[in-house]
């Protein structure tokens, strides 16, 4: 049994948000003064695992734990272990800003976490703080080292590129990733931030990002892989590769296989969905697994063709990224 939509896409990957809270305030992700969910509205580990289990029984093969910042959730390794025990799941991964990874990388690996992706928008302390509004880049770098020591590699690194902020550092980040052997993915700035500052003037398109890297290190674009979020480029000298998530200018909607559950139990079939389907209410009112599966499969069946960014029909989601889950 699988969940498919009207465009032939089948849900294979679940983004499971465990909190909307974060210790940073990244300008591309959340408002400077966020209003957090009441704790009673946040799903328990048992509720999160139950929904993930329903998804796994219907064709989902990967769960990525997200936030907000998931490492703020108390006893997170326990949740990872519970997810790893689910029948049908092939991989449990996590996306983090890395500030607490130095302390938690070992316990997460012991619990069964397969891989980790760390957000790093700049190596320069001042630029890092300008984009995160707080924080210390050294904590994130230390978290990466700890993750690799614990065996959570190969490490993926996400970098959101914003014009006039960190776009001049693309080449330096590529050089750092080549030197450290880390899998770097640049990401186009998307209209998901909390303070609604997004504009095309701040967007650095994938073509420009690729050109900035190629100016330092000649590279060749690979053929697109089905379901891949990133465009992939190989360095001409054989020194590895990098990716660009071109969610705005070269979106991968036509092959998207992702679904999402927010920390408060809202089911979303697209990061840019205007609204979602409430699962927490039915979950806490005695719904069966079959009932929950029907709600999710029905939502997937109604999934649209794409997000329409830049077109007249585009409408921003009703939440910022931190309250949806990356």
C-alpha positions in Angstrom: 0.0 0.0 0.0 1.4 3.4 -1.0 0.1 7.0 -1.1 0.1 8.6 -4.5 -1.2 11.9 -5.9 -2.9 12.7 -9.2 0.5 13.5 -10.9 2.0 10.0 -10.3 4.2 10.9 -7.3 4.4 8.5 -4.4 5.2 9.6 -0.8 8.4 8.0 0.3 10.0 10.5 2.7 8.5 12.0 5.8 9.7 15.2 7.5 8.8 14.8 11.2 9.0 18.1 13.1 9.4 17.6 16.9 9.4 21.3 17.9 8.9 24.8 16.5 11.4 26.2 19.0 15.0 27.2 18.1 18.0 28.7 19.8 18.8 30.7 16.7 16.6 33.2 14.8 17.7 32.8 11.2 16.3 35.5 9.0 15.3 33.1 6.3 13.5 30.8 8.6 11.6 32.5 11.4 10.4 35.8 12.9 12.8 37.7 15.2 10.2 37.5 17.9 8.5 34.1 17.6 5.4 33.0 19.4 5.9 29.3 20.4 3.3 26.6 20.4 1.9 25.8 23.8 3.5 22.6 25.0 0.2 20.8 25.3 -0.3 21.2 21.5 3.1 19.6 20.7 2.9 15.9 19.9 4.4 13.4 22.3 7.0 10.9 21.2 4.4 8.2 21.2 2.1 10.3 19.0 4.9 11.2 16.6 6.0 7.5 16.4 2.5 6.4 15.8 2.0 8.7 12.8 5.4 7.7 11.5 4.4 4.1 11.8 1.2 4.6 9.8 3.3 6.3 7.1 5.8 3.5 7.1 3.0 0.9 6.7 2.0 2.8 3.6 5.2 3.1 1.7 7.3 5.8 3.5 10.8 4.6 3.8 12.7 7.5 5.3 12.0 9.8 8.3 13.9 13.0 8.7 13.6 14.6 12.2 13.3 18.3 12.0 12.3 21.4 14.0 12.6 24.3 14.7 15.8 22.9 16.2 15.2 19.3 17.0 18.0 19.0 19.5 16.1 21.3 21.8 13.6 18.5 22.3 14.4 16.7 25.6 15.5 13.0 25.3 15.6 13.2 21.5 17.8 10.0 21.2 14.9 8.1 22.8 12.7 9.2 19.9 15.3 8.2 17.4 15.4 4.7 18.9 11.6 4.4 18.8 11.6 5.4 15.1 14.4 3.0 14.2 12.3 0.2 15.7 9.4 0.8 13.2 8.9 -1.9 10.6 9.4 -0.7 7.0 11.6 2.3 7.7 15.0 2.1 6.0 16.6 5.3 7.3 16.2 7.9 10.1 18.1 11.1 9.6 18.1 14.6 11.3 18.6 18.2 10.3 20.1 20.5 12.9 21.8 23.9 13.3 24.5 22.0 15.1 24.8 24.2 18.2 24.1 21.2 20.5 25.4 18.5 18.3 28.8 18.2 20.2 26.9 17.0 23.2 24.3 14.8 21.5 26.1 13.3 18.5 27.2 10.2 20.4 23.9 9.4 22.0 22.1 10.0 18.7 24.4 7.5 17.0 24.0 5.0 19.7 20.2 5.3 19.4 20.5 4.4 15.7 20.5 7.7 13.8 21.8 7.1 10.3 22.9 10.5 9.1 22.8 14.2 10.0 22.5 17.4 8.0 23.9 20.6 9.6 22.9 24.2 8.6 25.9 26.5 8.1 25.4 29.7 6.2 28.8 31.2 6.7 32.3 30.5 8.2 32.7 34.1 9.1 31.5 34.8 12.7 30.0 38.2 11.9 28.1 36.9 8.8 26.9 33.9 10.7 25.6 36.0 13.5 24.0 38.5 11.1 22.0 35.6 9.5 21.2 33.8 12.7 20.7 37.0 14.7 22.6 35.2 17.5 24.9 32.3 18.1 28.5 31.4 17.6 29.7 29.6 14.4 32.4 27.7 16.5 29.6 25.8 18.2 28.2 24.6 14.8 31.7 23.7 13.6 32.4 21.7 16.8 29.1 19.9 16.3 30.1 18.8 12.9 33.4 17.4 14.1 31.6 15.5 16.9 29.1 14.1 14.4 31.9 12.7 12.2 33.7 11.3 15.3 30.5 9.6 16.3 30.1 8.0 12.9 27.3 10.1 11.6 28.8 10.7 8.2 29.0 11.4 5.4 28.0 14.8 6.7 25.7 17.0 4.7 25.9 20.8 5.1 23.1 23.2 4.0 23.8 26.8 3.2 21.1 29.3 2.4 22.5 32.0 0.0 21.2 35.6 0.3 22.2 38.5 -1.9 24.3 41.1 -0.2 24.7 38.9 2.9 26.7 35.8 2.2 26.7 35.4 -1.6 30.3 36.7 -1.7 31.4 33.7 0.4 30.1 30.9 -1.9 33.6 30.2 -3.2 35.1 30.1 0.3 32.5 27.7 1.5 33.1 25.4 -1.5 36.8 25.4 -0.7 36.1 24.6 2.9 33.8 21.7 1.9 36.4 20.3 -0.5 39.1 20.5 2.2 36.9 18.8 4.9 35.2 16.3 2.5 31.8 17.4 3.6 28.8 17.3 1.2 27.8 21.0 0.7 24.4 22.0 -0.6 23.6 25.6 -1.4 19.9 26.5 -1.1 18.1 29.3 -2.8 16.4 31.8 -0.4 12.7 30.8 -0.3 9.6 32.8 0.9 9.2 30.9 4.1 10.8 33.4 6.5 8.7 34.8 9.5 9.2 38.5 9.0 8.3 38.5 5.3 11.5 40.0 4.0 11.7 37.8 0.9 12.0 39.4 -2.5 13.6 38.5 -5.8 16.3 41.1 -5.1 17.6 38.9 -2.2 17.4 35.7 -4.3 20.6 34.3 -5.7 19.6 31.9 -8.4 21.2 28.5 -8.8 22.9 29.5 -12.0 24.7 32.3 -10.3 25.7 30.1 -7.3 27.1 27.5 -9.7 29.0 30.2 -11.6 30.5 31.5 -8.4 31.8 28.0 -7.5 33.0 27.4 -11.0 35.0 30.6 -11.0 37.2 29.0 -8.3 36.8 25.3 -9.1 35.7 24.3 -12.6 32.7 21.9 -12.4 30.2 20.0 -14.5 26.5 19.6 -13.8 25.3 16.0 -13.5 22.1 14.6 -15.1 19.2 15.1 -12.8 18.3 12.1 -10.5 14.6 11.3 -10.0 13.3 12.6 -6.7 16.5 14.5 -5.9 16.1 17.8 -4.2 19.5 19.2 -5.3 21.1 19.8 -8.7 24.5 18.0 -8.5 27.8 19.3 -9.8 31.1 17.3 -10.0 34.4 19.2 -9.7 36.5 18.8 -12.9 39.6 17.8 -11.0 37.8 14.9 -9.3 37.8 16.7 -5.9 34.3 15.7 -5.0 31.0 17.4 -5.7 28.4 19.9 -4.4 24.7 20.5 -4.7 22.3 23.4 -5.2 18.7 23.2 -4.0 17.0 25.4 -6.6 13.6 25.5 -5.0 12.6 28.8 -6.6 14.2 28.8 -10.1 14.4 25.1 -10.9 12.0 23.4 -8.5 11.8 19.7 -8.2 8.0 19.6 -7.7 7.3 17.1 -10.5 9.3 14.4 -8.7 8.7 15.4 -5.1 8.1 12.4 -2.8 8.0 14.2 0.5 5.3 14.7 3.1 5.4 16.5 6.4 4.0 16.4 10.0 4.4 19.5 12.0 5.2 19.6 15.7 1.5 20.2 16.5 0.3 17.3 14.3 -0.6 19.1 11.0 -0.1 17.0 7.9 1.3 18.9 4.9 2.0 17.5 1.4 4.2 20.5 0.4 6.5 22.9 2.2 4.5 25.7 0.6 1.1 24.3 1.2 -1.2 27.2 2.4 -2.9 24.9 5.0 -2.7 21.4 6.3 -4.8 18.5 7.6 -5.2 18.2 11.4 -4.0 14.8 12.7 -3.7 15.7 16.4 -7.4 16.1 16.9 -8.3 12.7 15.5 -5.2 11.1 17.1 -6.3 12.3 20.6 -9.9 11.5 20.0 -9.4 7.8 19.4 -8.9 7.5 15.7 -7.6 4.1 14.4 -4.5 3.7 12.3 -6.8 3.1 9.4 -8.6 6.4 10.1 -5.3 8.3 10.2 -4.0 6.6 7.1 -7.2 7.7 5.3 -6.7 11.3 6.3 -3.1 11.3 5.1 -3.8 9.4 1.9 -6.7 11.7 1.1 -4.4 14.8 1.5 -1.7 13.3 -0.7 -4.3 12.5 -3.4 -5.2 16.3 -3.4 -1.6 17.5 -3.7 -1.2 20.1 -6.4 1.4 20.2 -9.2 3.8 22.6 -7.5 4.3 25.6 -5.4 4.0 28.3 -8.1 6.6 30.7 -6.6 6.9 33.7 -8.8 3.6 33.1 -10.5 0.3 34.9 -10.0 -1.3 31.9 -8.2 1.3 31.7 -5.5 0.3 32.3 -1.9 2.6 32.1 1.1 2.1 29.4 3.6 0.3 30.3 6.9 3.4 29.5 8.9 7.1 30.3 8.8 9.7 27.5 8.1 10.4 26.8 11.8 6.7 26.0 12.4 6.5 23.7 9.4 9.7 21.7 9.5 12.6 21.9 7.1 
